[in-house]
Amino acid sequence: MKRSKGLRVGTRSILRRRRKDRSRTYINRIMHSYEEGDRVAIVLDGSQQMGMPHRRFHGRTGFIQKRQGVAWVVSVKDGNMQKTVIARPEHLRPLE
């Protein structure tokens, strides 16, 4: 059988949530408003599939560029290249 190469392949431990956090959705994370230039960390939330960036960006930090609908456009450095990632606020955490 041919090996699957889907978007979520190899994410078993990345998208797993701790037992005590399985039923919780933090409203503060969703309602947080960012300004342009704010620094954020991309941390994937496995319970929310909408607006989830690719697993390659899990744990990366970047800067907010603008808002796009409900989501945010984040500028992330991937090696020597600047990339733009579109992610909903459930997958972003503010940094100072």
N, C-alpha and C positions, 0 to 999 in steps of 0.2 A: 504494500500500500504506500502511496506517495505521501511524503511528509507535508504536514500542513504548514503554511507560511502566512497565517493571518496576522492582523495587527496586534492581537493580544497574546500571541504565542510567547511562552517563556515568562509570563507575568504572574505565576502562581504565588510567589512570595511577595512580589512588589505590590500587588493589589489586595493582599490579604489584610484585613483589619483585626485589631486586637479584640478579644472576646467581649470586653466591657464597652467597646466603642461600636459594636455591630449595629445596634438599633439607634444610635445617636446621629443626628445631623446637626452640626453646630450652626445656629442661625447667625452668630456673630461673624463667622467666616463668609457666609453668603451676603450679608448686608454691609460688609466693610467697603468703604469707598476709598479708592486710590486716586492719587494725583499723578500727572505726568512726571516721570523721573523717579518715582518711588521704586525702591528695591524690593523685590519679592522672590520667594523661593517657590519652585514648582514641586508640589508634593501630591501625587496622584491619590485620589479617593476612590477606592474600588466600588463603593456603594452608589456612586453617581457616574453613570456612563456618558451622559451628555456633556459636551464641551471638554472631553478629556484629551489632553495632548498625547503624542506618541510616548511610549515608555522610555525612549532614549533620553527624554528631557526630565525624567523623574530625579529629583535632588538637585537640579541645576538652579542657579540664581540668575536673575535678569532685571531689566528695568521696564517699567510700564511706559508704553508709547502712547496708546490711546484706548478709548472704549469702542467696542464694535458690538452694538446691540446689547445683550446681557453680558457678553464676554469681554475680556481685556486682551489687548495685543501686547505681548511681552517680547522684548529684544533679548536674545540669549546668545552668548558666544559659544560656538561649537567648534573647538579647535581654533583655527585662525579665522573662521568665518562667522559673521553676524547673521543670525537667523531670527525670523519672527515666528512666534508661537501664539496661537489663538487659544485661550483657555478660559473657562468659566471660573468664577471666584471660589468655588468649592475646592479647586485644585491649586489655589494660590495661598501663600502665607506671607504676611508682611515681615520685612526685616528692617532693622534700624541701622 
